[in-house]
Amino acid sequence: MFLVLLTSASILWTVASVAAATLLVASHLSPQWLLGHPVTLQHNLPAYDYTFNITAWSGTVDVSPSLGLWLRCSILPGKKGVAGSQHCGVYATTGADLPAAQVVAMASLVTGAGIAVLAMLLVLLTPCMRVVRRKSVFNIAGSLQALAGVFSVLGLAVLPLSWSSVRVQLMCGPLASVYALGACRTGWALYAALGGTLLLLACAVGAVHVDASVSSNRAEEEIRRGNHCVCVT
């Protein structure tokens, strides 16, 4: 029998799971983990993004160089009669181009994001599927979210160990070192990764409550009545 079962807790859990996975993936695709000192550009030409032309300005604009897990945005100085521009792209294609701490952090964060996406897909199936081989789908998804959270926490904890690398010091100054940003500041992508990780761990804990809510007496009573679409507040 086809059955759709929703509770207020399961809806909130689903939204939070999607938000957590989205934040993690979005942070990985952004170069704005670390931001350097803003540079004022005379924009008579377009500033190029790593996927498309941002726009064209006439006048000045403040642009910050930035550094992400594998993407960076650098400021290209203009030549005589030609405006400077911002160029973004992949700055490392092999592990040899990166410090060991950053390789470990990237591997952990990518693994965590991948597991979070897998858990999110499983969460989206829970309204129609509650049990797989006699195991609760909610508990399985919660376990995956906890595992993804652990990998993400590990990656975020290890990443600052790479801030003493030459690449970071070129952008942030010689005072940049382990857990010290020097002249740089943190960008939105780092906060997105941190927020997504915390939300993911909260979802892992909440999975237990969601499992209990869909197994409540009220939900079971609605199912026994033959309702194919059950929503319990």
N, C-alpha and C positions, 0 to 999 in steps of 0.2 A: 504494500500500500504506500503510495506517494504521500509524504507528510512534510509540511513546512512548519517548523516550530521556532518561534521567536520569543524572547523575553527582553525586558528593558536592559537587563544586565548583559545579555548576549549582543544586543545592538550596540551598546556602548563599547563592549569589548572588541567588536568587529571594527568599529570606527577607529578606535585607538590602535588596533593592530595595523590597519591600513596606513594610518598617519605615521606610526613608528617606522614601518618599512619604507615609506615614501621619504621621510626625513633622512634615513641612512643612505638610500640610493642617491638622493639629490646632493647630499654632502660629498659623496664620492665623485660626482660629475662636475663639481665646482672647483676652481683654483683658489677660491677665497678662504683658505684656512689661516694663512698668515698674510697680513697686509703691511707693506712697507710705507715709507714716508710719501705723502701725496706729492705729485709733480704737476705743475701747471703747464698745459700744452696749448699751443696756438693751433686750433683745429680748422685748417682750411681743406683738409683731406679727411677721408673716413678713417676711423680707428677700427682695426680688424679684430674680430673675435675668432675663436678657433673653429667656428662653424659658419659664421656669416658676418657681413659688415654691420657694425653696431649702428652707426648713423654718420652723418656729416655735419660738423659744426663750423660756424664762422665765429671767431672769437676765441675765448679761453675756456678750459675745463680742467678741473682737478682730477687726476687719475692716480690711483695707487698701484704700484706693482704688487703682485700677489703670488703666493706659492701654495699649491695643494698637494695631494698625495702623489699625483703624477702629472698634473697640469700646472702651468704657471703663466702669468701675464707679465710681460716686461715692457718697459718704455723704450721705444726706439727713437733716438734723437734725430731731429730733422736736419737736413742739409741746407745749404744756402738756397733760399727761395722755396723750400719744401717744408711743410709742417711736420712735426714729430707725430708719432702714433703709438698706440698700444697694440701689442701683438700677443696672442694667447695660443698655447699649444702644449703638446706633450714634451716634457723635458727629459724623460728617461725612458728608454725602451728595453733595457736589460737590468738585472739586479746588480751588475757590476757598476752601474752609474749611480747607485744609491748607497748610503750608509746602511750597515747591517740592521740597525735599530729601525730604520724606515721600512726596510724589506719585511721585517717581522710584523711591524705595525700594519703595513698594507695587507699582508697575507691574512692577519687576524681580522681586520676591518672588512675586507672583501668577503671572507668566509662568513662573518657575522651577518653581513647584509644579505648574502645569498640564502642563508638559513632563515633569516627574517622574512624574505620574500616567499620562500617555500611554506613557512608557517602561515603567512598571510593568505596564500591560496587555499590552504587547508581550512583556515578560519572561515573563508567565504563559502565553503561547502557545508559548514556545520548546521545551517538552518534545515538542510535536507538530509544530512547524514550525521548521526550521533555516535555510531559504533562501527569500528572496523576490526574484524576478527576478535570480537568480544572485548575490545579495548575502547575506552572513551576517546572520541576524536578530540574533545576539549582538553583532556589530559595530554594527549600526544602533541597537540598544537602548543599547549603551555610549556611542555618540556623542550620543544624546539625553540620557543621564544626565550626560555631561560638559557639554553645553549648559545643561541645567537647573542644574547646579552653578555654572556661571559666572554665570548670572542671579541665583542666590541669594546668591553671594558679593558681587556688586555691590550688591544690595539691603541686605545686612547691613552693608556698608562705608559706604553712603550714609546709612542711617537715623539714626545718631548726629548727623549734621549738623542734624537737625531738633530736637535736644534744647534748643536755645536759643529755641524758640518760646514764645509766651505761654502756650499750653495746658499745656506741660510745666512751665514755671516756676510756674504756679499750683498744681501738685501737688507739685513737687519743690523749690520755693523759688527765690530769685533767683540762687543759685549754680549752678543748672543751665545748662549751655552745651554747646557742641559737644564731644562725647566726654566730658562730665562730667555725672554724674547728680544732683549736689547732694544733697538729703536723700532721694532715692529709691534703690531697689535693683532689680536685675534680677530678673524673674520666670521661672518655668519655661518659658514660651512662647518666650522668647528663646533659652534653652539648647536647647530642642527644635528650633528652626529652625537653630541652629548645628550641633547634632548630626546632624540630617537632612541638612544640606548636606555635612558631612564624610563621612557614610556614603554619600551619593550619588556623591561624587567617587571614593571607594574602589570603589564598584560599577562606575564607568566604567572604572577601571583593571583591575578583576577580570574584566571582560567578555572581554578578550583571552585570559586564562587559561582561562575557561570554554569559549570557542570551541575552544581547543586540546584541552580535555579530551573534548569530544563528538566530536572528529575523531580521537581516538587509535586506535591499531591494535586495541586490545582492543574498543573500541566498534564499529569497522567489522567486526571478526570476528564479533561477536554478531549484527550486522545481516545479514551474509552467510549465517549459519546459519538465517535466516528467523524470528528472534525478533521478535515485534511489541512486546514490552515489554522494554526493555533498561535495566538499572541497573548502572552501573559505579562502584565505590568507589575 
